[in-house]
Amino acid sequence: MNILIDDRQSVMEIRDDVYDLLEQVVKRSIELEGLEPDIEVSIILIDNEQIKELNRDFRGIDRETDVLSFPAIDYESDEGEPVEDINMDTGDLILGDIAISVEKAAQQAEEYGHSFYREMGFLTVHGMFHLLGYDHEDEEEATIMRQREEMVLSSLGLERE
């Protein structure tokens, strides 16, 4: 399993335990889905201005958000089967990229009354399940996705506070 974490923000210093948590969340999400561990995921830590720019450029929404996911797998391909991207150097299946605004995560942690650590875990698992093909466009999909997310978080001791 290849988990790449790139801290591109300067708003706050990220402690090592947060980096460890992000890796644990990715690994636990893969385990829960019963996937082989030969995967690659990139997590980019950015600030509000950077995520606003990504949101505008890729989704046409000119405002900041907390997390964006960029799946490398096309789950809705014309062939009927997911189209996968393989890292030719490692042979790993590339799931995609997750961009998290640590600035927004800190704001939301305070707003929701829980730790920054838990918020980062939630945003990572939310991004992971988008990379794995889950969505929340309707109530049924949202319920399934939320249940999967909570299973991962609770297995790591990150229940809602």
N, C-alpha and C positions, 0 to 999 in steps of 0.2 A: 504494500500500500504506500502510495506516494502522496503525502499531504504537504502542499507548498503554502506557506503563510508569508505574505508580503505586507509589511506595515509601512504604508505610504503616507501616514498622517503624522502631524506634529502637535496635535491638540493635547494629547495625554500620553504618558508612558504606560505601556502595556506590560503587566507583570508576567513572569514565566508561567505561573499557575493558570493564567488565562490562555496562553498558547497551548498548554497541556490540555486544558478543557476542550478547546476547539478540535484538537486531534482526537480526543476521546469521543466527542459527539459524532464526528465523521465515522470513526470505526464502529461505534455502536449502531449507527444508522445502517451501515452496510451489513452488519451482523443481523439486525432485525429483519432486513429484507432478504436474508439468505443468499447474499451475493458472494462471489469469490472476492478475496481481498486484493486481487490484482487490478486496482483502480488508481486513478490519479484525480485529485481535487485541488484546486487553487482557491485560497481564501485571501482576499485583498482587504486590508483594513485602511479605511479612508475617513475623511472628515465630511461635514455636511455639504460644503461647497462642491467637493469632488463627486459625491453621490448625486447631488442635484444635476450636475453636468451629465453624468451617465444616464440618469433617469430621463433627462431631456433628449439626449442623443439617441437612446435606444427604445424609449417608450413614448416619446413625444409629450412627456409630463414635466412641466417646468417647475418642479418643487423638490425639496429634499425628501428622502424616505429613509427607512432604517436598513433595509437589506434588499439587494437585487441578486437574482440568479441568472446565469447564462449557461444553460445546458448545452453540452457538446453533442448529445444524442438527440436525433430527430425522432421523437416518439410518434409523430403523425406523418411519416413519409408516405409517398405515393405507392411504394412497394408493399405496404401493409405491415412490414416488419421495421422495427427501429433501426435507423442508420447510425452505426457506431463510429467513433473516432478512436484510433489506437495510437499510442505513443510508439513510434517506430524504434526508438532507442531501447525502451524498457519492455515493450509488449503490454503495458498497462492500458486498460480501458479508461479513456479520459471522460470523466463525468461532466466536467465543466468548471466554471468559476462562480464564486460567491463574493460579492462586494458588501461589506458591512461598514456603516458609518458608526465609528466608536463614539463620536460626539452625540449622535442621535441615541445610541444605546445608553449612554450615561444619562441623558435627559429623560428617556423613558423609564429607566430603572428608578430614578427619583420620583417620577410621576406615578408609577405603579406601586411604589413602596417596597421594592425588592432590590437585591444587590445587582451591581454591574455584572458580576460574574454570572448570575442566573440569566440576565438579559442577553449577554453574549452567547450563552449556551442555547437559549431559545432562538435567537436570530440565526445561529449556525445550523441548528436542526431544521428550522423553517427553510433555509436556503438549500439544505441537503435534499429535503423531500421534493422541492421543485426540480432539482437536478435529476432525481429519481423518477420524475414523470408525474408526480402528484400536483394537484392544483386546488384552488378554492373558489372556482367560478360560480358554483352553485352550492346550496346548503348541504347536499349529500356528500359532494367532494370535500367540502370544508370540514365536515364532521370526521370523515375518514382520515384526512390529513392531520387534523388536530389530535385524533386518537394516537396515530403513529408518533407524532411529535412528543406527546405526553409520555408514551411508553419509553422513549429514549431518555427524556429528561428525568423521569422518576427512577429509571435504572441507574442513573448517575447521582441520585440524591438531590435533584433539582426540581422538586415539586413546587407548585405555586405556593407562595408564602402568604 
